Amino acid sequence: MPSIGPGVREIRIRQASGAFRIIYLATIGDVVHVLHAFQKKTQATAKRDIDLAKARLRQIR
C-alpha cells in the first residue's frame, strides 16, 4: 500500500459477515508490525483508517 508507506502490505479477507483488512509492515528486521486491522463498510478505505495506519508507521520508524 504505497499510499501509507514503502513496504506496507494489505491482507484482504471476504466472509459472509463482511470484508476485513489487515495493514502490515514486514520489512523491519524479523518482525511483522500490524499497523491496523478493521472491517470495511464501503468499497473505499476510509481516510481515518489510512491516517491511523500512517501514524502507527511513523511510531515504529
trRosetta pair geometry for C-beta under 8 A, 3 or more apart (Angstrom, degrees):
i j d omega theta_ij theta_ji phi_ij phi_ji
1 4 4.6 35 111 16 113 109
1 5 7.7 31 92 38 83 51
1 8 4.6 -58 56 107 90 107
1 9 6.7 149 -3 -119 84 12
1 10 5.2 79 -46 -35 116 112
1 23 6.3 -36 17 -137 153 107
1 53 7.8 1 97 129 148 153
2 5 7.5 -114 -150 87 36 5
2 6 6.9 21 -122 -88 74 52
2 8 7.5 167 -74 52 25 99
3 50 6.3 -45 125 -148 116 129
4 8 4.5 -76 82 87 116 168
4 23 6.5 112 -33 -174 172 135
4 35 7.2 125 171 111 148 166
4 50 6.2 -139 -84 -157 92 79
4 53 4.9 -42 -133 115 137 120
4 54 5.4 -143 -148 -75 75 75
4 57 6.2 140 160 -26 98 151
5 8 4.9 91 64 -21 76 124
5 25 7.4 -12 83 -95 117 125
5 54 6.8 136 -33 -121 106 71
5 57 4.9 167 9 170 151 160
6 27 8.0 -57 125 52 82 157
7 25 5.5 58 118 -148 102 89
7 26 7.2 -147 172 51 97 55
7 27 3.9 -83 -155 15 138 142
8 23 6.3 8 179 -178 109 95
8 24 7.2 164 -154 87 66 29
8 25 5.2 -42 -99 -85 67 85
8 35 6.9 -13 -137 -2 114 151
8 53 7.2 99 -158 159 145 123
8 57 6.7 -48 -79 -96 128 138
9 23 7.6 168 87 -153 41 52
9 24 5.8 -24 65 68 86 79
9 25 7.4 145 17 -95 76 34
9 26 6.6 -16 19 9 125 107
10 21 5.9 -25 -165 -162 106 101
10 22 7.0 149 -158 77 54 51
10 23 5.4 -20 -102 -102 80 67
10 24 7.7 152 -93 21 32 70
11 21 7.1 148 76 -158 56 49
11 22 4.3 -2 51 54 105 104
11 24 7.2 21 -7 9 102 114
12 19 7.0 -19 -167 -169 90 100
12 20 7.6 148 -160 81 44 54
12 21 6.0 -15 -104 -104 63 74
13 19 7.1 152 84 -160 54 52
13 20 4.3 -14 64 61 105 101
13 21 7.6 -166 24 -73 78 30
13 22 7.6 45 -7 -7 110 99
14 19 5.3 -18 -105 -106 72 79
14 20 7.9 -169 -76 23 29 70
15 18 6.5 6 65 50 83 42
15 19 7.8 167 27 -86 62 33
15 20 7.2 16 11 -2 105 109
18 39 5.2 42 113 -166 140 112
18 40 6.9 -178 164 61 103 65
18 41 7.7 -22 -155 -93 132 47
19 39 7.0 124 80 -164 50 65
19 40 4.3 -30 90 52 105 114
20 37 7.2 14 177 -177 103 86
20 38 7.1 -178 -151 97 69 34
20 39 5.3 -41 -99 -103 76 61
20 40 6.9 -165 -92 3 21 82
21 36 7.8 15 107 107 98 91
21 37 7.0 -170 96 -143 53 49
21 38 5.9 -8 58 60 90 76
21 39 8.0 153 17 -107 73 16
21 40 5.9 69 -13 -44 109 107
21 45 7.0 -17 11 -109 173 113
21 49 7.7 73 74 170 134 145
22 34 6.3 -51 -171 -142 102 105
22 36 7.6 180 -150 94 43 49
22 37 4.6 -3 -108 -106 77 92
23 34 7.5 107 77 -167 51 60
23 35 4.7 -57 105 65 97 108
23 36 4.7 14 44 53 112 87
23 37 7.4 -159 22 -72 65 48
23 49 7.9 139 -10 160 140 97
23 53 4.6 -23 102 -121 151 141
24 32 5.8 6 177 179 131 94
24 33 6.3 159 -160 85 75 51
24 34 4.9 -38 -100 -106 98 53
24 35 6.0 179 -101 5 33 83
25 28 6.4 38 129 -2 112 104
25 32 7.5 162 81 -160 46 51
25 33 4.6 -8 58 60 95 106
25 35 6.2 72 -12 -41 96 113
25 57 6.4 116 -42 -116 145 95
25 60 7.3 172 62 81 143 143
26 31 8.0 -156 -139 101 52 43
26 32 4.8 -9 -106 -113 87 81
26 33 7.6 -164 -75 26 42 67
28 31 5.8 -34 90 62 89 101
28 33 6.5 23 38 -13 124 122
28 60 6.8 -150 8 146 171 116
28 61 7.7 -138 -87 -95 138 69
33 56 7.8 177 156 144 116 108
33 57 8.0 125 112 -106 137 61
33 60 5.5 41 -133 -128 161 177
34 37 6.2 -11 175 -36 122 106
35 52 7.8 141 153 120 89 76
35 53 4.2 70 135 -144 126 81
35 56 4.5 154 -151 87 79 130
35 57 5.8 -2 -117 -57 134 82
36 49 6.1 154 143 -167 151 79
36 52 5.3 101 -93 105 139 110
36 53 4.3 -91 3 -78 127 89
36 56 6.5 164 -47 20 88 147
38 49 5.6 -113 37 -123 158 125
40 43 8.0 62 162 -107 128 9
40 45 6.9 -72 -114 -101 112 64
41 46 7.8 31 39 -42 101 120
42 46 7.3 99 41 -60 112 86
45 49 5.4 -108 176 77 93 128
45 50 5.8 102 122 -51 116 99
46 49 4.7 94 66 2 86 103
46 50 7.3 -159 96 -2 47 85
47 50 5.7 -57 -149 41 37 110
47 51 6.0 37 154 -20 70 109
48 51 5.6 -52 -141 40 31 113
48 52 6.2 36 156 -23 63 105
49 52 5.8 -51 -146 33 29 112
49 53 6.6 28 155 -16 62 105
50 53 5.9 -57 -151 37 31 110
50 54 6.4 33 152 -19 65 107
51 54 5.6 -54 -147 37 32 114
51 55 6.3 34 154 -21 66 105
52 55 5.7 -52 -148 34 31 112
52 56 6.4 27 155 -15 64 107
53 56 5.8 -57 -147 39 31 109
53 57 6.3 37 152 -24 64 105
54 57 5.6 -53 -149 33 31 114
54 58 6.6 34 152 -20 64 102
55 58 5.7 -51 -153 32 33 113
55 59 6.7 37 148 -23 63 104
56 59 5.4 -48 -152 29 37 117
56 60 6.9 21 157 -8 66 104
57 60 6.4 -67 -152 41 31 98
57 61 6.2 18 159 -13 69 114
58 61 6.2 -64 -139 40 28 103
